Amino acid sequence: MANTLQTALDLARLPLNDDAKDRYTDAKALVYCNQGLLWMYKESPQLWFDNWDNAPNGNLLANTPLPIDDQFIQWLADLITARLSMTDDEFISSGRVEMFIKLVGAQTYG
């Protein structure tokens, strides 16, 4: 089964304990997912060779096949987790946000 953007969204929810999607909507998470893909394309366009005919446009749907190697899916999920965590002051744990930002920043693309 091919991974979709929904795969990254679901992985992002695990550390947020939001499997039921009570705190964060898929629509909000999808915005951060699309932003993450745009950032990845900007930083490392070679990730898209042989994967997509066109660059990501920032408007992909959750059921869109995820055209990046499996090794980068968790990075994308961590970015989504960090961004969602930063939007919700009521539930925010600054240590958790900092940890996910460090995980995102530690990723390299060769």
N, C-alpha and C positions, 0 to 999 in steps of 0.2 A: 504494500500500500504506500503510495506516494505521500510525502508530507505536504501539508498545506499551511497557510498562515495560521489557521486554527490550531495546528500542532504547537506553534510557538506561543499562542495565546493561552492554551491549556497548560503548558509548562510554566508559564509566568504566574499562573494562579496558585501553583502548588505552595511556594513559600508565603504567599499571601493568605493562605487558608480560605480561599474564595472559590472553591469548586462550584458552589451553587450560584455564583455570579451575583451575590447580594450586594457587594460593596463596589464593584467595578463592572461596568457594562462592557460587552464585547466591542461596541462601537468606540468607546474611549480607548480600550486596549489596542484596537486596530489602528487608531491614529498613531500611537507610539510604535507599533509594529512597522507601519509604512515609513515613518520617519527613520527608524533604524535601518530599514532596507535602503533608503535613499542615502543615508550616511555611509553604509557599507559600500554602496556603488561608487560614491564620491571618493572614498579612501582607497578602495581596491577594485577597480572596474574589471580586473582580470577574473574575479570570482564569477562573473556572468558569461565568460566565454563558453560557448557550447551549451549554455543553460537557457538564455532568453534571447530572442531576436532583438528586443528593444530594452532599453534601460527601464528600471522601475519608475512609475509615474506618481507614486504617492497616493493612488486611489484604488489600490488592490482590495479585493474582497477576501473574507476569511476562507472561502473555499478555493482560492487561487493556489495552484501547486507552488510549493516553495522551491525556488530554483537554486538553492545554495546547498553546499555539501552538508551532510548531517552534523559534521563537527562544529558548524557555526550556528546551528539551531539553538543550542543552549545559550550562546552569547546573546542572540536576539531576544530570547526569553528573559534573560537577566536584565537586559536594557528595558524591556517592557515592565518588569517587576519594579525596577528602580524608579522609572518615570511615574508609574501608578502610585507608588509609595510616597513620592514627593508631592502628589496632588491632594493628599488627604491628611490634613494636620491632626484631625481627631484620632487617627490610628497610627500616625507616623512614629517610627522609631529611627532616630537619626543614625544610630549605629548600623541598623539594617540597610538604610539607604546608602550610607558610605561604603558598606561592604559590597553591595551590588554595583555601585559606581566603580569601585576598584576592580571587580571582576570584569566589567565591561572594558575598562581601560587597559587591562592586562592582555586582552586578546590581540594577537598579531595575525597578519594575513599573508605573509611571505610573498 
